[in-house]
Amino acid sequence: MVTTPLHIYTMFPKFVALLAIACGAPGLAQTVYLAGDSTMARGGGGSGTEGWGQFLAQYLTIPVVNMAIAGRSARSYTEEGRFQTLISTAKSGDFAIIEFGHNDGTANPDNGRQDAVGDGYDTTSLVTAANGTKFLVHSFPFYIQNAVDALKAKGAIPIISSQTPDNLWTGTKLSPPSRFVAYAATTAGRTSVSYVDHFAYVAQAYQALGQTATTAFYPVDHVHTSPAGANVVAQSFVRGLLCGSSSLKSRVNSAGQSVPNGCV
Ligand SMILES: *[C@@H]1O[C@H](CO)[C@@H](O)[C@H](O)[C@H]1NC(C)=O
């Protein structure tokens, strides 16, 4: 029996080694890869909306590849092999920004996206599929930590980012974060990777603009932003980056240095 956590990506060592030889040539420019859901993805959550990942490149000196996909959670991004694709694609020195939470909440019957409730790496839940089959799902930290560890093993630089806020207000403040914001912070601490509290930085920007101006960024629902809103969300990420410790902040260009607001 192994006594250390069994990491799911160690199932592919030969595959990863071959890709490292194919893709790991030194001296190539760094790339920023994005893993997330509709709030980050190209095309956002459908008509009239856009994901913030589409606006990040204009604030950086290196290219961005947006691999976020609408509707995904930490679990479904894992189970569909999308983290594996990212891990296989990233080369040493590349960055990977990982941001989930909007689709990770509980569901009964299982919706293919929910995570086990709790922040332990080993936390699991027994869930029931629509056809009555019961099976175990893992925690948000489990799925994220496996991806982070596999990315680090390739020499890539993961950054964990907390999910964006919904356009829901309590007085002049945005409503409090979901538990996945705390889980993201916990996972970053546990894996010793840089953390951007994107929720807090977007909340700061929205509260500075006020509820009326913010609500104009939400054409269809309280989750998905217009292109103008996505740009504010991208700027807020850059502000969080500049206020943090990630080496990606050395790749922020002059437009990025000028994004509004201060450190939270
Ligand atoms: C029941 O649903 C689960 C989850 O979608 C699936 O893995 C399993 O194959 C299904 N079983 C049957 C008998 O259809």
The ligand as an SDF file (V2000), in Angstrom:
LIG
                    3D

 14 14  0  0  0  0  0  0  0  0999 V2000
  -25.6400    5.0630  -14.4150 C   0  0  0  0  0  0  0  0  0  0  0  0
  -25.1030    6.3860  -14.4680 O   0  0  0  0  0  0  0  0  0  0  0  0
  -23.7130    6.4440  -14.2170 C   0  0  0  0  0  0  0  0  0  0  0  0
  -23.3200    7.9220  -14.1200 C   0  0  0  0  0  0  0  0  0  0  0  0
  -23.7440    8.6240  -15.2590 O   0  0  0  0  0  0  0  0  0  0  0  0
  -22.9670    5.7070  -15.2930 C   0  0  0  0  0  0  0  0  0  0  0  0
  -21.5870    5.7500  -15.0400 O   0  0  0  0  0  0  0  0  0  0  0  0
  -23.4440    4.2630  -15.3230 C   0  0  0  0  0  0  0  0  0  0  0  0
  -22.8240    3.6100  -16.4040 O   0  0  0  0  0  0  0  0  0  0  0  0
  -24.9460    4.1780  -15.4440 C   0  0  0  0  0  0  0  0  0  0  0  0
  -25.3470    2.8000  -15.2730 N   0  0  0  0  0  0  0  0  0  0  0  0
  -26.2480    2.2340  -16.0380 C   0  0  0  0  0  0  0  0  0  0  0  0
  -26.5530    0.8050  -15.6990 C   0  0  0  0  0  0  0  0  0  0  0  0
  -26.7990    2.7900  -16.9780 O   0  0  0  0  0  0  0  0  0  0  0  0
  1  2  1  0
  1 10  1  0
  2  3  1  0
  3  4  1  0
  3  6  1  0
  4  5  1  0
  6  7  1  0
  6  8  1  0
  8  9  1  0
  8 10  1  0
 10 11  1  0
 11 12  1  0
 12 13  1  0
 12 14  2  0
M  END
$$$$
